[in-house]
Every structure is written in C-alpha cells, then in structure tokens.
C-alpha cells in the first residue's frame, strides 16, 4: 500500500484531530484514481502560514502564504512526477489559510483539507491548471476523487476555479 507520511508541525491542526487520517485518505484516493503505483510514497507537511510564506517566497518568489504547495520529485528520478513513480514528492499545507478558506466557503476544514491534498497530489502526478482546459480537466478529476470519498463538489457555486 502507498506510503503517505504526514508530519504535523503547527499547533492549529490539533483543532482537526483527524487531520493526519484525512490527509492520508485523500492522498491514497488520488493515487488509486490516477492508476498510480500502489507502492508510491509522498510526504505531507501540515504547517502554519508563516512556514508557508517562507516556502512560497523561497520556491515560487511569492512572499505571501498560500493554502497548498506541491514539490514534485525531481524529473531525473526514473518515473518521477507521474503516477508510476515510487516517490511522488512533497506537499505542504498551511493551517490558517486553509481554515480561513473553509470558513469563507462554508465547508468543513476536513473536507477542505481533503480537497487541497487531492489537488496537490494531482500536481505531483503531472497535472496543472495553467490554461482553462487544464483547469477544467483537473477540477473534473478532483470532483471525481472527492466524490469517491463522499465529499461534495468543492467548485459548486465557486467563482475563479482551481486553488494553488
């Protein structure tokens, strides 16, 4: 079975006692839905907005916190960055941003965490949303994976489309 390591670094995530379980469940659902290697691995960091701002600034040149960051495994590794790779990469999610978005969008933090993990996992497996067509395809994949977890469509009534 896929190895999904979850590290909880920020105290805020304690407000969602099942955060680790939900992150693993969403990550596994994405791997399965994409036909990935059942032995794939990923690391998920649940941190705070200060850490997310540092990561976003360092790796993307954007000096602000964000909800989720994806760090695909280097392309030089055989099969890296696609559903066949054993090590897919790393995800990081910031508590304050995720919590505020869930509240603003009137959804549970658990459902929003699951959505963002699925979104990040799809990035790790080579999907993107740079164009409208890519965004539509990626959002469709997200909807299907989340539906398999019993989570409603995160884009229903939403304007602006994909996160990340």
N, C-alpha and C positions, 0 to 999 in steps of 0.2 A: 504494500500500500504506500501511497505517496507520503513523503515526509514533509510536514509543514511545521516548521519551528516558529513559535510565537514568543516574542520577548516583550513583556510589558514593562516599559521604562518610566511611564508617567503615572502619578497617583490618580489622576482624573479617571482613568479607565477602571478603577475599582468601583465606580458608580455603575458599571455594567459587569456584574460578576461573571457572566458567561462570555465575555469578550474573546477570550482565548478559544473557546469551543466554537463560537460563531465564525471567527476568522478561519480556523482550520476547516470547518464545514464548507464555507463559501469557496475557499481555495481548492479543496478537493472536488467540489461540484464543477468548478471551471475546468479543471484538468480533465475530468471524466467527459464533460460535454464537448471538449475540443478534441477528444480522442487521444489524449496525451498518454505518455508512458506512465503506467501505474506505479513506477518506482521514482517518479520525478520528485524533486525537492525544491523548496522555496523557504525563505526566511521572511517573517513578517514582524516589523517593529511597530509597536503601539506606543507612541511617544507624545510629546506636547508640542504646542505651536512654536515655542522658542527653538526647539530642535529642528522642526520642520522648516522654519525660516532659515536656519543655518544651512541645512541640506539644500534647500531650494536656491539659496544665494550661491552656494559653492558649485553645485552641479548644473544649474539652469540659468544662473545670472539674474535671478529674480529675488530681490531682497524683501520677501514677504512670506508669511506662512501659507500653506496650501493644504488641502484635505488628504491627498494621497500622492505619493511619488513611487515610481517604478524604476528599478535598476536592473535591466535585463542582463543575464550572464554575458560575458564578452563573446563576440562572434567567433573568436579564434578557437573556442572550445567546440569540439565536434557536436553538432546538433544543438548548440546553444541558441537560446532565444526563440525556440519553437516548441511545439507540443511534444516532440520526440526526445528532447534533451532531458538528461537526468537532473541537472541543476538549472532551473529556470531563471533564478535571480532573487532579488530582494524587493520587498515593499515596505514603505513607511507611511504611517497614518498619524495625524495629529489630533489629539483629543478635543481641544477647544473648538477648532474649526469644524470637525465632524459633528460635535454636539450641537453647535450653533446652527449648522445646516439642517440637522434632523429636526430641531425645534422649529425653524423657519418653514420647513417643508411639511410640517405636521406629520412626521413619521417617527417610528421608534428609533432610538440610537442603534439598537441591534440590527434592524433592517438596513439602516444607512451604512453601518459598518460592513454588513454582508455585501451590499451593493458596491461599495468602494473597493473591497477586496476582490470581488469578481472583475470589476473594471481594471484594477491594477494587474490582475492575473492575465487578462486578455492582452494587455500591453506586453507583459513578459513573454507571451506566446506569439508576438509579432503583429498584433492588431493595433490600429491607430485611428484617430478621428480628425485628421488634418483637413480632409475635404468633407463636403456634405455627404457624399456617397459612402465614404469610410465611416463617418459618424452614424449614419443610418444603419449600416451593417453591424457595427459594433454595438449600438444600442439594442438592435434586434437580438444579438447573441446574449447580451446582458439580461434582457427581458426573459428569454427562454431559460437561462440558467437560474435566475431568481425565481421564476415560476416553479421550477423543479424543487425549490426549497420552500415553496409556499409563501413567497414574498411578492407583494403586488408590484405592478409596473411602476418603477421609480420615475418614469418620464411622463406618466399620465398627468396632463394639465400643466406640465412644466414647459417653460419657455427657455430657449438657449441650449438645450440638448446636453451633450456629454460633459462629464466632470473631468477634472485632471488637467 
